Amino acid sequence: MPNSVAGAASAPEHACPPPEPGLTPAEVVARAEAFVPELVERQAETERRTYYAADTHERFSRAGFYRILVPRRYGGYEFGVGTFMKVVAALTRGCPSTGWMYCLGAAHALAVASLFGERAQDEVFQGGDFICPATVVPNGTGERLPDGTWLIDGTWGYCSGSPYATHFLGHTLVTPDGGGPPEPMMFLAPRDQWHRLDDWGGALGLKGSGSHSIRLVQARIPHHFTLPGHMSQVDVTRGTPGLALHGNPEYGGGQLSFMVLEDAVLAVGIARGMLDAYEVLMRTRTTSFPPIVGRAEDPDFQLWYGRAAGLIATAEAATADAVRQWRAACLDGPAAITREVELRIAAICGEVVKLCWRAVEDCLYPTAGSSAVRHGERVERLWRDMSMFQTHAGVSTFLAVIAKRDLARARFGIG
């Protein structure tokens, strides 16, 4: 199956073709891989700024990165999840902050193209490039006005990708029409309805990931930019608006399982970057105790490198197969995308993260040497990034605990 599944629906008359109609998935992945050396060199600069540079953003745009998941109907490339994950892995291998910021900004084109109706999509995708940070923690308040518009106030933290964002996808709690306890509601806020706070950069790692807070003050959000429920709980087994609109099975895919695929590919990218940095040390430094030889010639360093390389290669293979399973479920049709299938993919992603952490924590970081973990050294920065990654609620709480329990509950039919 190709990286993209051609949409069956015809494009509207007003739609524009993508900037490079002949661009292929392989070419866009190659472009991402070509960025790696530069991203390595600019890591310190990215951390100081707290997000990647404007010229990097402009080149990402010209390379087509922000249109990978945007439907062709709206001038996107519609290359699909497989291509997107390869681009994320490459960028993250060069600079975890950059890869994280790009991924969590560009990924939500899939959610919007899948879950929202045609009217909303016609409006939000009209710019072609789509960058939309999202948070899953409900916050703020939403009040429905007599004309159906929602008035939303609040501040949402950890909005990775916000510096160059075109939209924001958030959750708030609202009272159901019939009364009762507040329930989650998703909403899309265009860029002119919110402002970004200058509050990122003080974390242990991923300092350049653009994970600033977003604040809405009396933001007026049209009703067709809202959806009831929480993105991680969306049931797609009866189809989605995006599947009907675009005819592409990937716009009917599981949203929870797609979100955790992002965790897996980011972990692999960071671990690959650490292995790259360790290889440089293997080639350029010597052992500390006799016999004094190059590290690449030393049996102990060979063992540490080999163990890490095997763990990371296993994680990479598992991630690739998890993506394959996600796409296969899409092709099998909406009914195939059950809660159990989504949670099984989540379980794989949880093990991927553990494999990458073992490679870094057990093999690479402790044997790199104290000089390699001084402030500003690449190993030091990657260690901070991977450590910060471990604290993310999607990793430490959902993948490590909730997903495993919920998989068993789904399998045994326990509500």
N, C-alpha and C positions, 0 to 999 in steps of 0.2 A: 504494500500500500504506500503511495507517495506521502511526503510530509504534509501536504495539504490535501483536503478533500474538496473538490470543486463544489461550490454552492449550486443548487439546482434552480434557485429562484433568480429571475432576471433582475438586473439592476434598474433602479429608477432612472428616468430620463435625465434628471439633474446630476446624476452621479458622475464623478470624474475618475478616470483611470488612475492607478498608482503612478507615482513619478517615473518609475522604471518598469514598464509592463513586462519586460523580458527577464527581470531579475528572478533567480532561482533560489530555493532554500540553501543549496550548497554554497552559493555565492555569498549569501548573507551570513552564514556561519563562518566562512573564510574571512569575511570582513571583521567579525568579532574577534577571531583568533589573531588577526593582524594587530589588533589594539593592545594585546597583552604586554609587550615590552614597554610601551609608553605608559600604560596604567601602573606598572610596577614602579617606574621612575617618578611618577607623580603622586604616589601614595601619601607622602608627608604633606604635600601641598593640599591634597584633598581633605586630609584630616584637619588642617588648620582652617580651611574655609568652611568645613562641615558639610560639604557637598561637592560633587565633581564640577569642573570648570564649565563656563559658558561655551567655550570653544569645543570642549568634548561633547557637550549636549548638542551643539549644532551639527557636529560630525556624526553623532549617533542618528540624528534626524535624517541627514543626507544618506546615511547608510541603510535607512529603512527600518531601523530597530523598533521604532515606536509604532510601526504599522504591521508588525508580524502577525498579531492576533486580531487586527481590525478587519472586518469583512470587506471583501472586494466590492461589494455594493456601495461602499462609502470611500473608495479609493485606497483601501488597505491591500495587503498582500495575501492575507488569509493563509499563511504558511502552516499554521497549526502548532499544536503544543510541542511536538517533537522538535521542531526547529527552534521554537522559543527557548526550550530548556537547554539546548546546545549553546545558544547565544549567551544565556545566563551563566552557564558553567564556564565558558571561556572568559567572560568579563570578570567573573568572581575570582577565577584563578589568577588574574593579573592584579586585581584590587578588590578585596571583599566589600569595602564600603561602596565602591562604584557598582559592583554587581548587585549588591543588596538594593541600593537606591534605584537602579534601573529595573530590576525584577519587580519590586513591589510597587513601582509606578506604572509599568507597562502591562503587567499581568492582568489587571482588572478589565482590560478590554474584552477578555473572554466572558467574564461575569456579566458585563453590561450587554454584550452582543447576544448572550444566552437568555437572560432573565427579563430584560426590559422590552416593552412593546415597540412597534415600528415608529410611532410618533416620537417617543423619547430618543430612539436610536438616530432617527433622521436629524435631530437637533444636536445631540452630543458628539456625533462622529463627523459633523460637517467640516471640521478642520483637518481631517486626515490623520495627523499625529494625535495619539490619545495617551495621556499620562494621568493616571487617576489613583493616588494613594487611597488606602482603605484601612479602616480599623474594625475589629469585630466586637470590641467592648462597647455596649450601648452607653450613651452619655447624653447630657443636655436635655432639652425639653422640646416637644413639638405640639403646636396648637393648630387645629384645623380651622381655617377661616370660612365664613359663609360661602365664598365662591369656590371652595374646595382647595385653595392654596394652603400650604403648610407654612407656618411661621416657626422657624427653628433657631434656638439659641444654645450655645454650649461651646466647650473646648474639648477637642479630641487629641490625645497624645500619640506619639510614635507613628506619625504619618509619613512613613518612608517614601521618598519621591516627591515631596511637596515643593521643593524649590522651583521646578519647571513644570508643575502640574497644570493641566487644563481643567480638571474636575476633582472632586473629592467624593468618595463613597463611604458614608458613615451609617451608624445605627443609633437610634434613640428609642426611648420607651414612650409609648402613647397609650391612652385609654381606648379600648375597643368601642366600636359604635354602640354595642349593647351594654356597655358598662363592664365592670370587673377589674381584675388586677391589670396593671400596665403590661403591654406586650411589645416586643421589638418591632421596629420598622426600619427598613433600609431607605436611604435617600441619596440622591445624586445632587451635589451642589456645584454649579458652574463656578469658574474661577472668580467671577466678579461678585460672588456672594460670600466670600470668606477671605481671611487674611492669615498669613503664616507668622507664627511667633518666632522670635530669635532665641530659641531655648534649647538648641541641640549642640553637642560637642563635649559635654562633661562626662559622658559615660566611659566605662573602662575601654571598650573597643567599638568598632564600627562607627568611629567618630565622624567619618565623612559620608555617612549613609543618608544624609538629608532627612532624618527622622524627626523633624520639627513638629510642634503642635499646630493644629489648625483651629481657628476660632470663628464661629458664626454668631453674628449679632443681628437679631431680627431679620434673618435671611428668609426670603420668600421663595419657597420651593414648590413648583407646580405639582399637582397631584400625580401626573403621569411620570414624574421623576421619583416616585416613591413606590415601595413594595412592602406588603406585610411580611413579617417574619425575619429570621436571621439567616445570613448567607450560608452558614455551616449546616443549617437544618433544612435547606431547600430540597424538596422531593421532586426529582425530574422524571420519575417513572411514567408520567403521563404526557411527557413531552414538554417543550419549552417554546416561548414565543420566537426565540432565535432559531430553533430548529425549523419551525414552520416558515420563517421569513427567509432564511438563507439556504435551506436545504443541505446544510453541512452538518453531519452527525456530531462533530466536535462542539457545536453550539447547543447541543443537548446533553453535554456531559455532566458528570458529577462535580459540583462546586467544592464540596469538602475535600474530596480526593485530589482535585487540582491544586487546592491551597497547600496541602501537605507535600505534594510533589515539588513545590517551590522550596520547602524546607530541605528536602533530600538533595536537590541539585545545588543549593547554596552550600550545604555541608561538604559535598564532593568538591565543589570549586575551591573552597577555603583549604581543604586538605590537600588538594593538588598543588595549590600555591605553596603550602608548607613543604611538600615533598620537593618541589622545584628549588626552594631556598636551601633545603638540606643537601640537595645534590650539588649545589654550588660549593657548600662547605666540604663535601666529600672530595671535590676536585681541587680545592685550593688550600686546605688545611691539613695539618699533620696530627698524629696521635700525641697525647700528653705524656705517655709513659713508654719507656723502651719496650720493644724496638721502635724507634721513631721513624715512621713511614707515613706516606700519604694515607688519609683516611680511606680512600677507595681501595687501598691494598690491605687494609686491616680486617681480619675476620669478624671482629665485634661490630664494627661500623657496617660491614657488609650485611650482617645479620639484622641489625636495627633497620637499615634501609630496606632490606628485602621484606621484613615483616610488615613495615608500614606500606610499602608498595603493594603487597598482596591484599592487605586490608582495604586500601583505597580502591584498588582494581575491583575487588568484590563489591564494594559499595557502589561503584560506578556501574557495574553490570546489573546490580539489583535495581538501581534507579532507571536504567534503560528499559528493563523488563517491566517495571511498574508503569512507566509511560506507555509501553506497549499494551499492557493490560487495560489501562485507562482508555486508550484509543479503541481497543478491541470491543470493550463494553459499549462505547459510543456506536460502533458499527452494528452491534447486535441489536440496537434499538433501545428506546427509553426504558422498557420493562426490565432490561438486563441490568440497569444501573441501580441496584438495590442498596440499601444501607449496609448490608453485609459486604457487598463488593467494594463499596467505598472504604469501609473500615479495614478490609483486608489490604488494600493499597496503602492505607495509613500505617498499618502494622509493618509493612515492608519499609516504608519511609522512616519509621522509628528505628528500625534496625540499621538502616543506612547511616543515620546520624550517629548511632552508637559505634559503628565500625570506624567512621571518620574520626570520632573523638578518641577512640583507642589508639589509632595510628598516630595522632598528634600527641596525646597525653602520655602514652606509654613508651613510644618509640622515638619520636622526632624531637620534641621539645626538651626532654631531660638529657639527651645526649648531644645536643647541638653545641653545648659549651657556654660558659657564662658570658664570654665576649659577644656571642651571637644574640644575646637577649638584653643587651644594653639598650637604653632608650633610643629609638630611631632606627634600630636594626630591623631588617625585614622579618626575621624570625620572631622578634619581640612583638612586632605589630600584628603578625598573623596569630600569635598566641593570644593576644588580647582580643582580637576579632573572634576567634573560635570560642574563647571563654565567654564572651558576651553573647554569642549565639546560643550557648548552652542555657542561658538564663531566660531566653525568649519563652513566653507562656505557651506558644504553640509547640515548642520542643519539650520543655521541662515538665509541663503539666498535661497538655493534650496528648502528644505522641507517647510520652513516657508512661502515662497512667490511664487517662480517660479512654483513649482509643482502644487500648488493649481490653479493658473491661467491657466497653461497648461492643467490641467485636464478638466476644463470648455471648453477651446478651442478645445480640442480633442473631447469632447462630442458633441459640436455644429458644428463641422466640419469647424472651423475657422483656416485657415492656418497661 
